[in-house]
Amino acid sequence: ALNFVPKKLALRISLGVMVLLILFHLLIQVRILPFTLFWEDSKVMSNQMITYETALIVADVILAIVLSAQCGYLRFLRFEIPGWLIRNLMNVSCMLFAFNALTDYYTADSLRDVLFATISLCMAFLTGTVLFQTNTSATSTTL
């Protein structure tokens, strides 16, 4: 099943991809990368793009924090996040990545769309791997 990728490796790869996604969305938001390259609808207004990109950045940062907590990178904060909350956020993230991959593959009309769908599918697989290998008896994760 999902045992052939070690949990720590899946977490580290997922966290690395999340950092790259955050940087990507930041580059679009500050207009270093023109949003017209990624938003094919010419009717999309700049303020819609800013709202959408901001929402994506917030969601990506939340998942990056959860992944960092799972990796044990935030232990110095001495803050505890309930295990049920981490598992639920990981479940939601896995489902969103899978749904995004499926819809992107279904509507893909360019190589760029297939690339984005493949990244989403890989993230769904990696977060699913972490969920599958996570011990469900843990009640909290100390940061």
Residue, then its C-alpha position, 0 to 999 in steps of 0.5 A: a500500500l503506502n508503506f514503501v515511502p518512509k513517513k519522514l521522507a514523505l513529510r520532508i518532500s511535502l514540506g519542501v514542495m509546500v515551501l516552493l508553492i508558497l514562493f510560487h504564489l508569492l511571486i505571482q502576488v507581487r507580480i514578478l511572475p505575471f498572473t496572465l501566464f497562469w490565469e487563462d481567463s482574460k476577464v479575471m481582474s487583478n483584485q480577484m487574482i490577489t484574493y485568490e493568491t492570498a487564500l492559497i498562500v494562507a492555506d499553504v502556510i497552514l499546511a506547511i505549519v502542520l507538516s513542520a509540526q509532524c517533522g518535529y521542526l517546531r518543538f522549540l516553540r513549546f506549543e502543543i497542537p492536538g493530534w486530532l486537529i493535525r490529522n483532520l487538517m492532513n485529511v482535508s489537505c489530502m482530499l483537496f490535493a486529490f480533488n484538485a489533481l482530478t479536476d486539473y487532469y479532467t480539464a487539462d488543455s496544456l502541458r502546464d495544466v498536466l504539470f500542475a495536476t501531477i504536482s497535486l497528485c504527488m502531494a495527495f499521495l505524500t499526505g496520504t502516505v503520512l496519514f496512513q503511517t501515522n499512529t492514530s493513538a497519538t493524541s497530540t503533537t508537541l511543537 
